[in-house]
Structures are given as C-alpha cells and as structure tokens.
C-alpha cells in the first residue's frame, strides 16, 4: 500500500504532484497518508512548486494562498482601486486629526508617487499580518497600516487610535507626515525606503514606530523615526551629508539594512552607514558622513540627460547602478567594510552587434556605431538552494528602449535573455519581480503595466533556476510571448463626493501617465501597488467568484443563508472598483483588446480568463 512506502519515497511522489488538489486527494485516502501530508506533505509541495517564496510555517494555508494567487495571475483575475487616505487621517508628528486628505497643489502636473511597502507576521495563522504601505505625494509622505487575520473578524480599536475596518475586514489606519520646513515643489520626495526586516529586528523598535529613509530633489537625505501612537516632534533620527546635491535614487542593503547607497547629483554614488535606532528618536539628529564616494564616468562627457538613474543592491556585497545614455549603462560595484570598490567590477552593455551566428564574439570596427541606451530600474532575482546561482548574480534591468534584459554575472555576455512588447517600445520606468515566477514592468506611456511569466518554457529558452556554465555561453534569447499589457485607465465612471470616508476620485491627468513605481509587500502577497500621476492603484489578485478565496480576504466575504457569496457586498461595497482594459502581446501583431465588466456582470465569459473579462470587439 502507498502509506507503507518510506517517507523519502512519499516525499518524492509529492514533489511530482502538479497541483494542490492532487495532494488533497492523496491526503483523503486514509488516516496514515492524511497524517503524513499534514506533517510533511504540504511543506514539500510548497518548497517544490514555489521555491522562491519566503514561507516558514503554516504550510497548508500557504499552499492554498500561493496556488490561488498563481491561478488568479494566470486568469488575470484582480480587483483594482485607487488609494486615498479616508475616515480618520492622523497628521504626524503632532497627531492632529483630519477626515479629508488634500493632494498637493500649485504645480503644473500631479505628483509622481514613489512607493515602498512590506508586511510582517503578527500571529500564528497564515493571514495574521501587518502590512505597511507608504508613498510620496510631492513633499508629503502618506502611510497606511493594515492589520489582517488572526482567525476571525477584527474589530476597530479603542477610541483614540483612529482605525476602521476596510472592505476586506482589515483594521486600517492612515497617517501623513511632512518633514520640517519642507516646501512643495522644492523638497519633493524623490526616493523612499521603509525600514523592515533586519533593521527592525536589531533596533529594539516597537511595532508602533515606522523607520523611513527619504531623499528630496533639494538635496536632503534623512532617516525619520515616526512614532504612530503618540505625539513626538523628534522625528529626524539621522541626516546624511549630501553637500546639497539632489538625491536621485537610494537603496538599502537587503539583509541587515545597515548600509545606504545613494546617487547624488548626476554622477556620484555615495555609501553611508545607517545608525541604529534604540528606543526613541534623539533630541538632536545625528549627522552621518559618507563611508565612501565614487564619481561615475558617463558617456558623452556628462552632457544633458547623462546621469545615474537608479541605485540598487543586488546583495549585501554587490551594488548596481543604472545610468545613461551609455553603451554600457549597467555598472556593478563590490561593497566591502571599507566601502565601494574603486572601479566597477563589471559593466553590462545593451548592444547585440557583438553576436554572430557561430555564437562567437567579434571585435567591432571603428566605424561601427555602438548602441546606447539608459537603464532606469534594476531588480535582482531571488536565489534559493534550487536556483543554481548565488544572491545577486542574476538580475533584470529596464531600458529607455523598452527592453527588459536579464543579466548574469557568471556569463561573459552583456545579457542572456530579453523581454519586450513587440507592439509598444515605450521606456520601462519601473520593475517588480514577483518571486521567480513573474515580472511586471511599468511603462512610460498610457499608464501601462506589462506582465511576463518566467516559468513557461515556450516563452523563453533561458531558465536561470537551472542555468549551467555551458548555457552561459549561448546566444541571448528573446521572449515576447506569454506577456500581457494592462492599462491603468478606468473605463467606468466613479463616484465623486466629499463625504467622510467616501471616495472622492478624480482623473487628474492620469490618462496618459507613466507608471512611475511598483511595489509588493512580500513575495507571498497577492497585492501589487502601482504609482501613476497623482494616484496610487492597488491591485489585489483575487477572483470574485472564488468560493474559497485567499485566506487574507476571507473576512470580507458576505454570504446569504444558503452560503452563496453576495458578490457586490463582498467585493465592491463602496462602488469604487475600477474596470480596466488589456491585450496579450503577440509578434504577429494580431491584438485583441479585452475589457473588464463591472462587478457582478458575468455573461459571455472567455475561457481561461476571469469572469469579468470581455472581448473588446464584441
């Protein structure tokens, strides 16, 4: 009998099962198999099918959540809303109270949001989470705190905490913070990082304090400690010395968050040591000098438009810069205890002319015009024991030419794979890796999000999860298949009212906006945030007709006496869900626009898609 097999063989069988339903059926065969599956089976399944996801326990619930989210991505099932502070809004640091948030005014265009988010476990159940979201609105910082799960519906906290339950039954609080003496249009926030993980664990901070690094166009770079539950005017913990140079971008070392790298002005990259936070912000803020500084040589003698565009840690020991226009717009520096390496240890180009049919590199003649481009976002791909590469060795870059390139430090090639939309060459302004399964990019035009699935072998030949040395010498591969574009332009008319807690949506020039930033709270989260002009869009990948949705959303479900889900009351109680349009990428150019119907409208559904999608030509 199957249950009499050694545990090792049972684990091997489970690792070959394609979906969670098969494992659940195996578990129902008898008590012995049920016990094994509950103890070890779900863990084996999650680690095999979702190796890039950070999961430590609650394996059965994790399998439910991850498989549900994966299916929703495949079926393009999501609920989208504009985000805006509502109900009770606490102004930090004095904790003054507002019930209506006003967007920045006085400029010729809306603000360009920079987004940062994270989530952390707060209990024993899978859905017991605290999610923190922050974005920049001109010179102001907006923060949302959500508490989820815990095995039952949450209740608003006691008077004075200014929380309410949102449409999912999550306890929600809103805060805003404007740094001292900041002026709209001059001190706009250009870079934003929420401190989480290693920094919070090692800094003796309580859960009611958020640590935020912000840089501004006027050359200010500082670490603020925002105490959410009490008035505290000592918000500035540290000020990093910039010599008044504009802060273009910044990033934190990923593991401990002890190092801060920032690009200042057009061509300087500076490394700082982040001071530790003990119990409360100091009375006098600490001034932090640079640990090391490097000036980056830019092609074109540093003319107009030549600059460092992005700064990103690939690992604690590797820092990547995206710059341009340049023939080699990606520079990699080594990070040590003494600071940055004197020169880049590697430069990556964007030109293909060095590749010939024999897979040999050729030396270009002096008359050959080398392709130049600018690189905006850079994103490392996560490494696990099964990935075949170390952390930081494989990463993505998004270019001015609309191409996403996959780079590998172990390869002599400038890049080993590309992702692009053959019908739209708009620049890539933002990138987000969704584990090792998918990537999403923000375009410079039409408020467009571009999705690619990295798992499909038919979509590309190069798989960084099982790369070997021989494969690193092969020709770069191209992938424009299995991608789809989503337009973040609402096709429905939303409510406009100024009532307390009610939606007050305005288009505010967002129709043709770039997607400036992207963020997801964790590798296991079903939520994606996108920043367009004057707005932040939240996309929750969930299906409205799913009888067993992700546990994170279960508290918002309303059912009738027969157990049937009331779709409108469960998913759209305020009438603020957005209807978008999308198309799937194809080299043939045969594009079919698809549009979302309103909540509760499910006739003429398309096979393989969420029930809300309609053929745009019908």
C-alpha positions, -999 to 999 in steps of 0.1 A, spaced: 0 0 0 11 36 -7 12 45 30 37 18 37 63 34 15 93 50 32 89 87 39 116 96 14 97 80 -14 64 96 -3 81 130 -4 95 123 -38 60 114 -51 45 145 -36 72 167 -52 60 154 -86 23 163 -80 13 192 -103 -13 209 -81 -26 212 -46 -59 194 -54 -40 162 -62 -22 164 -28 -56 170 -10 -70 139 -27 -40 118 -16 -45 131 19 -81 118 19 -71 82 11 -66 71 47 -55 83 81 -18 74 76 -15 94 44 -35 122 59 -11 124 89 19 124 66 5 151 43 -4 173 72 30 169 88 53 170 58 34 169 25 22 205 23 57 217 32 72 195 4 46 208 -21 52 245 -13 90 242 -14 89 223 -47 63 244 -65 71 278 -50 108 277 -42 112 315 -44 85 322 -18 95 330 17 75 306 38 84 292 72 53 276 86 15 272 80 23 251 50 -12 241 42 -26 276 43 4 288 24 -3 262 -4 -39 275 -5 -28 311 -8 0 306 -32 -18 283 -56 -49 306 -55 -27 337 -63 -9 319 -91 -42 308 -107 -55 344 -104 -24 357 -122 -29 331 -149 -66 341 -154 -58 378 -150 -82 380 -121 -78 410 -99 -97 439 -82 -83 473 -86 -89 505 -67 -74 540 -63 -60 546 -29 -65 577 -9 -65 584 29 -100 584 43 -120 582 75 -95 592 102 -62 607 90 -36 614 116 -10 641 108 24 633 122 43 642 143 17 661 163 -12 636 157 -36 663 145 -67 647 130 -82 652 96 -111 635 78 -103 646 43 -69 645 26 -59 671 1 -35 663 -27 -5 686 -33 -14 717 -53 3 746 -70 23 726 -97 17 722 -134 13 684 -131 3 659 -104 27 643 -80 48 613 -91 44 587 -63 74 567 -51 61 536 -33 76 514 -6 58 485 13 64 455 35 45 431 56 53 410 87 37 382 106 18 391 138 4 358 149 4 320 144 -21 319 115 -11 324 79 -33 355 75 -21 372 107 -2 400 91 7 437 94 10 454 61 27 488 58 24 509 27 40 543 21 42 566 -8 53 601 -16 29 628 -26 51 658 -35 69 667 -3 44 648 19 46 611 30 14 590 31 13 559 53 -13 531 55 -12 504 82 -33 474 78 -38 445 103 -52 413 89 -64 379 100 -60 364 134 -86 337 129 -116 359 130 -131 393 120 -112 422 135 -129 450 154 -119 487 154 -96 495 182 -105 517 212 -112 554 208 -81 575 200 -64 550 177 -85 562 147 -88 529 130 -117 515 109 -124 482 91 -120 484 53 -139 464 27 -119 432 35 -124 435 72 -88 446 78 -82 471 106 -68 502 88 -51 534 99 -39 563 78 -11 588 86 6 616 68 39 633 75 56 663 61 93 668 70 101 700 89 104 732 67 97 712 35 82 733 6 60 719 -21 78 718 -55 112 723 -40 115 695 -14 96 668 -33 105 633 -22 125 615 -49 134 583 -31 116 564 -3 125 533 17 106 517 46 130 500 70 119 465 78 134 430 84 169 431 98 168 467 108 136 465 129 148 432 145 181 447 156 170 481 166 147 474 196 119 493 180 83 485 188 57 478 161 42 513 166 73 530 151 80 532 114 115 540 102 116 557 69 145 569 47 136 598 24 156 618 -1 145 650 -18 151 670 -50 166 698 -29 194 676 -17 181 664 17 186 627 28 174 616 62 161 588 84 129 595 102 115 576 132 77 580 131 60 571 164 25 564 154 8 562 187 20 593 204 30 629 197 67 632 191 84 661 175 118 644 174 112 626 141 146 631 125 170 605 137 198 610 112 207 634 84 231 621 58 256 646 44 249 652 7 266 686 1 233 699 -12 233 676 -42 199 664 -54 191 628 -43 182 608 -75 178 573 -60 188 553 -30 187 517 -17 194 497 14 215 466 18 189 438 17 197 415 47 206 438 76 197 472 61 229 486 77 242 503 46 226 530 25 237 537 -11 225 569 -28 231 586 -62 237 623 -57 236 649 -85 242 634 -119 273 612 -114 281 605 -78 273 573 -58 277 575 -20 277 548 6 266 555 42 264 535 74 228 536 88 228 544 125 210 521 148 177 531 164 174 523 201 143 534 220 133 568 207 144 594 182 173 616 196 167 652 207 193 663 183 195 645 150 228 628 141 248 639 111 261 610 91 292 614 68 297 591 38 316 559 42 329 562 6 320 581 -26 327 573 -62 323 595 -93 309 576 -123 323 583 -158 294 589 -181 295 586 -219 290 618 -238 311 638 -213 283 641 -189 261 662 -212 224 670 -207 204 639 -199 235 618 -190 232 607 -153 228 579 -129 191 569 -129 189 541 -104 208 526 -74 201 490 -64 217 465 -40 219 431 -57 231 416 -25 249 428 6 281 427 -13 271 440 -48 257 473 -58 243 480 -93 239 514 -110 216 521 -140 228 551 -160 229 566 -194 226 572 -222 256 549 -225 269 519 -245 274 501 -211 247 516 -189 248 490 -160 278 492 -136 284 467 -108 304 477 -77 317 455 -49 307 465 -14 331 458 15 335 470 50 357 498 37 331 509 12 327 507 -26 353 492 -49 374 519 -66 361 509 -101 332 488 -112 339 451 -112 317 446 -143 299 468 -169 270 455 -190 261 468 -224 229 468 -244 243 462 -279 238 429 -299 262 436 -327 289 416 -309 269 384 -315 272 363 -347 256 330 -359 286 310 -347 280 322 -312 314 339 -311 320 374 -301 336 397 -328 356 429 -324 337 458 -339 354 481 -364 359 518 -355 331 527 -380 305 505 -362 280 526 -343 276 511 -308 240 512 -295 234 534 -265 205 534 -240 196 544 -205 188 519 -178 161 530 -153 150 503 -129 172 473 -118 158 443 -99 176 413 -86 160 378 -89 159 358 -57 181 329 -51 173 296 -33 191 263 -28 175 251 -60 181 282 -82 217 273 -92 230 308 -86 240 330 -56 221 360 -45 227 390 -67 243 371 -97 211 373 -118 191 405 -122 168 424 -145 172 459 -160 146 481 -177 157 504 -205 148 535 -224 144 513 -255 115 494 -239 135 462 -234 139 443 -202 172 424 -201 182 395 -179 219 398 -169 240 371 -153 273 379 -136 286 343 -145 281 349 -182 305 368 -205 275 381 -224 261 415 -218 227 399 -213 213 364 -216 176 370 -223 152 398 -231 116 406 -226 97 431 -247 64 440 -262 66 439 -300 37 464 -303 49 490 -279 85 502 -273 77 526 -245 105 530 -220 105 508 -188 102 532 -158 96 506 -131 101 469 -125 89 444 -98 98 407 -96 70 385 -83 91 357 -69 109 338 -96 77 332 -115 67 365 -130 79 401 -136 58 432 -140 70 464 -156 57 500 -156 57 517 -190 64 554 -198 32 557 -218 -6 550 -214 -5 540 -177 5 506 -190 16 476 -169 34 448 -187 34 412 -173 56 383 -182 56 347 -169 92 334 -164 81 298 -159 68 289 -194 94 271 -213 78 280 -246 82 317 -237 119 316 -234 147 291 -235 169 305 -207 159 294 -172 180 310 -145 168 284 -120 188 257 -136 215 276 -155 248 258 -160 282 270 -172 277 258 -208 244 277 -212 261 310 -202 280 310 -235 249 307 -257 232 334 -277 208 357 -259 172 346 -262 142 367 -268 108 364 -252 78 384 -263 54 355 -259 32 349 -228 31 386 -219 1 409 -215 -4 446 -210 -29 462 -186 -40 498 -190 -45 516 -156 -70 539 -171 -105 534 -156 -132 527 -182 -160 532 -157 -173 564 -140 -166 565 -103 -184 583 -75 -173 618 -66 -183 631 -32 -166 647 -3 -184 628 25 -164 614 54 -149 581 44 -164 582 9 -145 580 -23 -135 613 -40 -119 601 -72 -106 624 -98 -88 615 -130 -62 643 -126 -43 639 -158 -36 602 -151 -49 590 -186 -15 591 -203 6 588 -172 38 567 -169 38 541 -142 65 556 -120 68 529 -93 58 494 -84 58 476 -51 46 444 -35 47 439 3 63 404 1 70 375 -22 38 358 -10 15 387 -12 -14 388 -37 -13 426 -38 6 449 -62 8 487 -59 14 509 -89 21 547 -89 7 568 -117 5 606 -118 -14 619 -88 -27 584 -78 -17 551 -64 -35 520 -77 -39 488 -56 -44 456 -75 -55 426 -54 -52 394 -74 -84 376 -63 -114 362 -82 -148 375 -71 -164 341 -78 -139 320 -60 -158 300 -33 -126 296 -13 -105 328 -18 -71 335 -4 -74 335 34 -63 371 35 -96 382 20 -120 358 38 -132 382 65 -147 405 38 -169 378 24 -207 382 28 -229 352 23 -266 346 22 -284 319 43 -276 293 17 -239 301 18 -238 318 -16 -214 348 -18 -230 382 -23 -206 395 -49 -214 432 -47 -214 435 -9 -183 413 -6 -161 429 -32 -175 463 -41 -195 477 -12 -184 513 -20 -187 511 -58 -150 521 -62 -137 491 -81 -120 501 -114 -127 485 -148 -96 482 -170 -86 470 -205 -58 447 -215 -43 429 -245 -19 400 -249 14 405 -266 20 388 -300 47 391 -326 21 387 -353 6 420 -343 -29 404 -341 -41 421 -310 -75 416 -293 -84 442 -268 -103 428 -237 -122 449 -212 -135 443 -177 -172 443 -170 -185 458 -138 -187 438 -105 -214 411 -107 -217 410 -145 -206 376 -157 -223 368 -191 -203 358 -222 -172 349 -203 -139 340 -221 -124 306 -214 -92 307 -194 -99 343 -182 -115 357 -151 -153 361 -155 -151 399 -157 -132 399 -190 -150 406 -223 -137 406 -259 -133 442 -267 -146 436 -302 -179 421 -291 
